[in-house]
């Protein structure tokens, strides 16, 4: 019974976390385009390490 109750919240938080990550990448890309692209590639590389 408790497993069924946890699952929707687990999916919700995963989607929420993913949305935050996507927005973080978008904001980082916008900031990097204003400054330089070296920071973006560095940030995306660290992000890939965290995800995989």
Residue, then its C-alpha position, 0 to 999 in steps of 0.5 A: x500500500x505504501x509503495x503505491x502512495x510513494x510512486x506518484x510522488x517519486x515521478x513528480x519529484x523526478x519530473x520537477x528535478x529534470x525541469x530544474x536541470x533543463x532550466x539550469x542548462x538554458x540559463x547557463x547557455x544564455x549567460x555563456x552566449x553573453x560571455x564565452x562558450x568555454x564555460x558552457x562546455x565545462x558546465x555541460x561536461x560536469x552535468x553529464x558526469x552527474x547524470x550518468 
